[in-house]
Amino acid sequence: MMRGPAAAASGAGASFPGLAERLSLVESEIQEAAREAGRHAEDITTIVVTKFQPPGMVRALAQLGITNMGESRHQEALGKVAQLSDLGITWHFVGQVQGKKARQIASYARVIHSVDRVSVLDAIGSTERSTSVFLQLNLTDDPARGGVQFEDLPALAEYALSTPGIDVRGVMAVAPLGGDARGAFAQVAQASKRLQSVAPEATEISAGMSGDFREAILEGATHLRIGTAITGNRPSAG
């Protein structure tokens, strides 16, 4: 993903002022955090979250070399996937998955980051394609935040492993608002180790967003879900 100033100079993304520059800045910050953590930036996947952004911005990001895009609203994602089928994008679904829509989401999302229920696994597994999933951990006491508690992660992982068509990639979490992001991601790293006791190949960690991706990298995140730091402020949902 690393391109640096050359991307801005290329003219790609000219229809969206500041896009190439923001992307380059985030890439530099990822490189710096990776060095601090003693890691290689090339081992970290950045998913640009394009929620509420127009299809034209997705196309501009693709011109800048981005191949992993994230969406969190099913209806919005459907429209973009249809309009942008020529780009060869890997679509990631990063929002909460409603059981009744899980099968539809799996029809276009190659990776689903927010799996936290058996019913969702059943729906995803009922499709004819293989889908990669991250099992979501809830770092709060609020069930509305989505995700399973630490102690329930192994059981969900065992069920996922027994479900045809499911490739368990690792664990996913969102840091609590206003809390200690580094401490939260340290918990996620511990959960990852616990997950690997059940699913040894599920070594990846989806963590870190626009305001806390540095802390996530320092605690081992392999997949970052970054929106506004790259895309700029989101327009109204309308």
Secondary structure, DSSP 4 states (H G I P E B T S, - for coil): ---THHHHHTTTTTTSTTHHHHHHHHHHHHHHHHHHHT--GGG-EEEEE-TT--HHHHHHHHHTT--EEEE--HHHHHHHHHHTTTS--EEEE-SPPPGGGHHHHHTT-SEEEEE--HHHHHHHHTSSS-EEEEEEEP-SS-GGG-SB-GGGHHHHHHHHHTSTTEEEEEEEE-PPTTS-HHHHHHHHHHHHHHHHHH-TT--EEE---TTTHHHHHHTT-SEEEE-HHHH-SPPP--
